Every structure is written in structure tokens, then in C-alpha cells.
Amino acid sequence: MKKLILEYKEEYLDSLVELKGYSELTLKTYQETLDEALDIVEFEEFDGKKILNLMPYRLYIAKQNPKTIAKKLSAIRGFVEFLRQRGIKLHLKADESIKVAKTLPKPIAHKHIKEALQEADLEGKLVVVMLYTLGLRISELSNLKLEDISSNWIRILGKGNKQRDVPLLETTRELIEQYKQNYLPKKYLFEKNRGKLSENSLRYIVTKVFSKVGLKVTPHQLRHSYATELLNGGAPIVDVSELLGHASIATTQIYTKLGSALKEKNYKKAHPLAGMK
């Protein structure tokens, strides 16, 4: 059974590139995980069922960071699901999820974003501005069509095909018009070879923009920055949750912790007894 499974490994890795657009770095991580795991897991059969026992591998990686463990188990689950789609009915044993502590997102300071924008070309500037002033997910930006952009709003197709309307700043709208005049997109705002620009290509553009000012920034950090700036500026959390397209306001509440330092500063500045000793 192990030999049969190994034959499908390369096909699975290829599918991650072709169907999901994974980067070379992500692909390398998946390959290393599968190579490591398939040497350690146990292959069993019980009552006619083919079983992949993860326990030996879980013990092997037990001392690693919980996030790393979760990612490795996720890679294995993805491969097993791929095998099932190919007709190999494989059951996982010891596949319990582990709890990963939520970490606070790390927004980028507004001054650093301004510095990066000053060095960016037109395309790079628009990509960053769209993420920062609209709070988009990278997938939402990749899928954004010209017909969804009006003079004051942008209609976003988010997770679960849920639509939301996000206000469009005048400066962002002007930048979009400038970009359209220069690049002449036909259907999507960002295009390549008559199709939409991929998420990985957009990520690379963000990386390139911020590398010029010595920073390593992801598109999701710009989304975090958008949410943090709105909340610190006094926007109601219900409105921010809706603008972000969160299914639950509980997801948005993690951003409220980011402003705790600012709240403390404002409290000490505002309270009449704060300056007394």
C-alpha cells in the first residue's frame, strides 16, 4: 500500500501548483512534510479498511511549535483527500486536531506604507492601496472585476460567495482610473494574458513594493492595517466586521486588542487624575 501511495505523491504536488497556485516555497514545505511523514507513519489494515496511523509521526513532531504541527497535519490530510479522490479509500488514525493559540495580527504602520508607496510603480501602488484602503483578501483582489467598481463603492465577492459593498476613497478611485488608462484591462482590474492576475503574482508585487524600503510585508498584513486604523479611529466594530466580510463579529474582536496601547495612552491623557502622584 505504501508503494502505491508514494506513486501518487508527485501527482499531488503538481496539483498544488496547477490547481491552487502554490509557490515554490510552499510546495517545498509540503514535499518535505510528506517525505518525512511517510517514512514514519504506520500503514495498517483492519476489517478490510486501509488505515494510515499518524501516531508515530505525531510523537516524532510533538516538541515542535503547535502551528508547525498543525500545518504538517493539514498537509497530510490534503494528500489523503487527494488519494480518496483517486479511489484509494484511506482512513486516518490519530488525526485529532491540536489547538493553536490565536496570535495577534501584525499591522504595518501608516508611515511605513506611505514610504513604500512613494517608491512604488503604478501597478504596485494600486495593489497596495486597494488592500490598505478596502481591507480586501488577496483572493478578492484577484477576482475583482471592472464591472464591480463604481464611482463611490466597490462590490466584493467574498468567502462563501457572499457579497459586500465597501466605500471607495476618492484618491483610490483616481488611482484606479489612472491605472486603467495605462494598462487597459478588459474584464478584471488586474490581468495577465487575458485572464485575472493570480494571487501569487499579487503577493509578489506587494513583496517587491515593500522590499524597496527594507520591509517584509504580506497582503494580509495590509488587511490587518486597514481594520486596525478604522478601529483606532473610532469606527464601530460592527461596521468594521461588515466591511471585512467577517462571518462573525468575534473574528473582528481580535483587532480590538491591537489598540490597547493606544487606549491606555488616551486614558492617561484624558482622565483628570491621571497626572496626579
Residue pairs with C-beta under 8 A, 6 or more apart in sequence:
1 43
1 45
1 50
2 38
2 43
4 88
5 38
5 83
5 88
5 90
6 38
8 82
8 83
8 86
8 88
9 34
9 38
9 79
12 34
12 78
12 79
12 82
12 83
13 27
13 30
13 31
13 34
15 82
16 22
16 26
16 27
16 30
17 27
21 198
21 199
21 200
22 30
22 200
23 200
23 203
29 71
29 75
30 75
30 78
33 71
33 72
33 75
33 76
34 75
34 76
34 79
36 57
36 72
37 54
37 57
37 72
37 76
40 56
40 57
40 60
41 52
41 53
41 54
41 56
41 57
42 52
42 53
42 55
42 56
43 50
43 51
43 52
43 53
44 50
44 51
44 52
44 53
44 93
45 51
49 89
49 91
50 88
50 89
50 90
50 91
51 90
51 91
51 92
51 93
52 80
52 90
52 91
52 92
52 93
53 93
53 94
54 73
54 76
54 92
54 93
54 94
54 95
55 93
55 94
57 76
58 69
58 73
58 94
61 68
61 69
61 72
62 69
64 72
66 98
66 99
66 100
66 101
67 100
69 98
70 97
70 98
70 100
73 95
73 97
73 98
76 92
77 92
77 95
80 90
80 92
83 90
84 90
102 254
104 254
104 257
104 258
105 220
105 221
105 224
105 228
105 254
105 255
105 258
106 221
106 224
107 221
107 224
107 225
107 227
107 228
107 229
107 258
108 210
108 215
108 217
108 221
108 222
108 224
108 225
110 225
110 229
112 210
112 213
112 215
113 128
113 132
113 222
113 225
115 213
116 128
116 209
116 210
116 212
116 213
116 215
116 217
117 125
117 128
117 129
117 209
119 209
119 212
119 213
120 128
120 209
120 212
122 178
122 179
122 182
122 183
123 179
123 183
123 190
123 205
124 205
124 206
124 208
124 209
125 175
125 209
126 175
126 176
126 179
127 141
127 190
127 202
127 205
127 206
127 209
128 206
128 209
128 222
129 171
129 172
129 175
130 136
130 141
130 144
130 172
130 189
131 138
131 141
131 206
131 219
131 222
131 223
131 226
132 222
132 225
132 226
133 169
133 171
133 172
133 226
134 154
134 156
134 166
134 168
134 172
134 226
135 166
135 223
135 226
135 227
135 230
135 243
135 244
136 144
136 156
136 166
136 223
137 158
137 159
137 219
137 220
137 223
137 245
138 199
138 202
138 203
138 219
138 220
139 199
140 156
140 157
140 158
140 245
141 189
141 190
141 202
141 219
142 188
142 190
142 196
142 197
142 198
142 199
142 202
143 157
143 188
143 196
144 154
144 156
144 188
144 189
144 190
145 187
145 188
145 189
146 180
146 185
146 186
146 187
146 188
146 189
148 154
148 155
148 156
148 157
149 168
149 176
149 189
150 168
151 168
151 173
152 167
152 168
152 173
153 165
153 166
153 167
153 168
154 165
154 166
154 168
155 163
155 164
155 165
156 163
156 164
156 165
156 166
156 245
157 163
158 164
158 245
159 245
159 247
160 247
162 245
164 242
164 243
164 245
166 243
176 189
179 185
179 189
183 191
185 191
186 194
187 196
188 195
188 196
188 197
190 196
190 197
190 202
191 197
192 198
192 201
202 219
203 218
203 219
206 217
206 218
206 219
206 222
207 216
207 217
207 218
209 217
210 216
210 217
223 244
224 255
224 258
226 244
227 240
227 244
227 252
227 255
228 255
228 258
228 259
230 239
230 240
230 243
231 237
231 240
231 255
231 256
231 258
231 259
232 258
232 259
232 262
237 249
237 252
237 253
237 256
238 249
240 252
240 255
241 248
241 249
241 251
241 252
244 251
244 252
246 252
267 274
268 274
